[in-house]
Amino acid sequence: MRLMTRPERDIEILDYIGFHYQISQGQLHVEKFDQRSEAVVTRRVRKLADEGLLTVERLNKTGINLLRLTTKGLGVLIEAEKCESDYFVPRKAVALKDLAHTLWINDICVMVRKQQPRPTTVLPAWQLQRRWSPAPGAIPDVLAIYELDDFPKRVVISIEVDLGAERLKSTFIPKLQRCAELLLTEWAPNDVPVIVVFTKGPRRALSLLKAASESVPVPVIVQLLPRASGRETLRLISRSFRRYRLLVQRGVASWLAGRYSEHDAGTLAESEQAVSGRRRVD
């Protein structure tokens, strides 16, 4: 008897949701259905939920749909010869106090993968935590690795989402210092390290830039998070990534020139301009 095979699109959807712990339906739409209508995405999500392969929860019963993989959905991925350890099957939704941070991380993962040049590796924090045991002293929110044609070294980018809840000098800057140390000693000892921070508010952004330039020994780029929600967030992040690419190029050039301890003279000045220039958009 011939067994029914599940559509590859279903496997891609389950794979994407399980890899990213919990996502919004809007993130799934942009990542896997970018040229299709919202109704198409909703029908496919409802079908998979009806089969028990994923869980759909409405945020506050009126907001966005939040999607999580189920045990049955994991079974489908295993049958498709996927690696079980790549996936998460959370029994409960991400706590509300952590939800915004989780969604921002996944928004950034979507946009990093969609920008040219495309990275060879994009890992959110929970994937990094699972792969390193014991966990290092600091885990980036996103780690992106680029292997570029005609460029002898990889570019390894540690990305942080700063929502302003942590004290800058006593908590957040020390975290950036630990990430820089890991980049220099473990993740990119022979490559080009860069730290990118997405933060809220131009005042905090400038304070962060100045503090980082004095104490973080790798190029640091700062971008403002957009003030939006849903798919509009992804559209505005995509716009900011046009400038992000230019700033990362400046950080790479600074590192290769051996001026990483002086990057405030170049990257800082240009990042300040970027922060100021984003005020109308945000």
JOBELWO-V633241 format. One record per residue. N is the residue number from 1. RES is the residue in one small letter. SS is DSSP state (H for helix, E for strand, C for the rest). PSI is psi as a letter, one per 30 degrees, with the letter a starting at -180 (* if undefined). NEAR is the number of other C-alpha atoms within 8 Angstrom. Layout:
[[N:RES:SS:PSI:NEAR] [N:RES:SS:PSI:NEAR]]
//
This chain:
[[1:m:C:k:2] [2:r:C:k:3] [3:l:C:k:4] [4:m:C:k:4] [5:t:C:k:4] [6:r:C:k:6] [7:p:C:k:6] [8:e:H:e:6] [9:r:H:e:6] [10:d:H:e:9] [11:i:H:e:12] [12:e:H:e:8] [13:i:H:e:10] [14:l:H:e:14] [15:d:H:e:10] [16:y:H:e:9] [17:i:H:e:14] [18:g:H:e:15] [19:f:H:e:10] [20:h:C:g:11] [21:y:C:d:13] [22:q:C:k:13] [23:i:E:l:13] [24:s:E:l:11] [25:q:H:e:11] [26:g:H:e:9] [27:q:H:e:12] [28:l:H:e:13] [29:h:H:e:12] [30:v:H:e:10] [31:e:H:e:8] [32:k:H:f:7] [33:f:C:h:10] [34:d:C:e:7] [35:q:C:g:4] [36:r:C:l:8] [37:s:C:l:7] [38:e:H:e:7] [39:a:H:e:6] [40:v:H:e:8] [41:v:H:e:12] [42:t:H:e:8] [43:r:H:e:8] [44:r:H:e:8] [45:v:H:e:8] [46:r:H:e:8] [47:k:H:e:8] [48:l:H:e:11] [49:a:H:e:11] [50:d:H:e:7] [51:e:C:f:7] [52:g:C:g:10] [53:l:C:f:14] [54:l:E:l:13] [55:t:E:k:11] [56:v:E:k:9] [57:e:E:k:8] [58:r:E:k:10] [59:l:H:j:9] [60:n:H:g:5] [61:k:H:f:6] [62:t:C:f:6] [63:g:C:b:7] [64:i:C:l:10] [65:n:E:k:10] [66:l:E:k:13] [67:l:E:k:13] [68:r:E:k:15] [69:l:E:k:17] [70:t:C:l:13] [71:t:H:e:8] [72:k:H:e:8] [73:g:H:e:12] [74:l:H:e:15] [75:g:H:e:8] [76:v:H:e:9] [77:l:H:e:14] [78:i:H:e:10] [79:e:H:f:7] [80:a:C:g:7] [81:e:C:h:6] [82:k:C:l:7] [83:c:C:j:8] [84:e:H:e:8] [85:s:H:f:5] [86:d:H:f:8] [87:y:C:l:12] [88:f:C:k:10] [89:v:C:i:11] [90:p:C:k:9] [91:r:C:f:5] [92:k:C:l:4] [93:a:C:l:7] [94:v:C:k:8] [95:a:C:k:6] [96:l:H:e:6] [97:k:H:f:5] [98:d:H:f:8] [99:l:H:e:9] [100:a:H:e:8] [101:h:H:e:9] [102:t:H:e:10] [103:l:H:e:10] [104:w:H:e:9] [105:i:H:e:12] [106:n:H:e:12] [107:d:H:e:11] [108:i:H:e:10] [109:c:H:e:12] [110:v:H:e:11] [111:m:H:e:12] [112:v:H:e:11] [113:r:H:f:9] [114:k:H:f:7] [115:q:C:k:8] [116:q:C:k:4] [117:p:C:l:6] [118:r:C:k:9] [119:p:C:l:11] [120:t:C:f:8] [121:t:E:k:8] [122:v:E:j:12] [123:l:E:k:10] [124:p:E:l:14] [125:a:H:e:11] [126:w:H:f:7] [127:q:H:e:10] [128:l:H:e:10] [129:q:H:e:10] [130:r:H:e:7] [131:r:H:f:6] [132:w:C:j:8] [133:s:C:k:7] [134:p:C:l:4] [135:a:C:k:8] [136:p:C:l:7] [137:g:C:f:5] [138:a:C:k:8] [139:i:C:k:10] [140:p:C:l:11] [141:d:C:e:11] [142:v:E:k:14] [143:l:E:k:14] [144:a:E:k:14] [145:i:E:k:12] [146:y:E:k:12] [147:e:C:j:10] [148:l:C:k:9] [149:d:C:k:4] [150:d:C:g:4] [151:f:C:k:7] [152:p:C:f:5] [153:k:C:l:9] [154:r:C:l:12] [155:v:E:j:13] [156:v:E:j:15] [157:i:E:k:11] [158:s:E:j:15] [159:i:E:k:13] [160:e:E:k:11] [161:v:E:j:11] [162:d:E:j:10] [163:l:C:g:8] [164:g:C:g:8] [165:a:C:f:5] [166:e:C:k:8] [167:r:C:k:8] [168:l:H:e:8] [169:k:H:e:8] [170:s:H:f:7] [171:t:H:e:9] [172:f:H:e:10] [173:i:H:e:13] [174:p:H:e:9] [175:k:H:e:9] [176:l:H:e:11] [177:q:H:e:11] [178:r:H:e:10] [179:c:H:e:12] [180:a:H:e:13] [181:e:H:e:8] [182:l:H:e:10] [183:l:H:e:13] [184:l:H:f:11] [185:t:H:f:8] [186:e:H:e:7] [187:w:H:e:8] [188:a:C:h:14] [189:p:C:f:8] [190:n:C:g:6] [191:d:C:a:9] [192:v:E:j:12] [193:p:E:k:16] [194:v:E:k:15] [195:i:E:k:14] [196:v:E:k:12] [197:v:E:k:12] [198:f:E:k:12] [199:t:E:l:14] [200:k:C:k:11] [201:g:C:k:8] [202:p:H:e:10] [203:r:H:e:6] [204:r:H:e:10] [205:a:H:e:14] [206:l:H:e:10] [207:s:H:e:8] [208:l:H:e:10] [209:l:H:e:13] [210:k:H:e:10] [211:a:H:e:10] [212:a:H:e:11] [213:s:H:f:14] [214:e:H:f:6] [215:s:H:f:7] [216:v:C:k:12] [217:p:C:g:9] [218:v:C:l:11] [219:p:E:k:16] [220:v:E:k:16] [221:i:E:k:16] [222:v:E:k:12] [223:q:E:k:14] [224:l:E:k:13] [225:l:C:k:10] [226:p:C:l:9] [227:r:C:i:6] [228:a:C:l:8] [229:s:C:l:6] [230:g:C:b:8] [231:r:H:f:9] [232:e:H:e:8] [233:t:H:e:12] [234:l:H:e:10] [235:r:H:e:8] [236:l:H:e:10] [237:i:H:e:12] [238:s:H:e:9] [239:r:H:e:8] [240:s:H:f:9] [241:f:H:f:10] [242:r:H:e:8] [243:r:H:e:9] [244:y:H:e:10] [245:r:H:e:8] [246:l:H:e:8] [247:l:H:e:12] [248:v:H:e:10] [249:q:H:e:8] [250:r:H:e:10] [251:g:H:e:14] [252:v:H:e:13] [253:a:H:e:8] [254:s:H:e:13] [255:w:H:e:13] [256:l:H:f:8] [257:a:C:f:7] [258:g:C:g:6] [259:r:C:g:9] [260:y:H:f:11] [261:s:H:f:9] [262:e:H:g:8] [263:h:H:f:14] [264:d:H:f:11] [265:a:H:f:7] [266:g:C:d:10] [267:t:H:e:14] [268:l:H:e:14] [269:a:H:e:9] [270:e:H:e:9] [271:s:H:e:12] [272:e:H:e:9] [273:q:H:e:8] [274:a:H:e:10] [275:v:H:e:14] [276:s:H:e:8] [277:g:H:f:7] [278:r:C:f:9] [279:r:C:e:8] [280:r:C:e:5] [281:v:C:e:5] [282:d:C:*:9]]
//
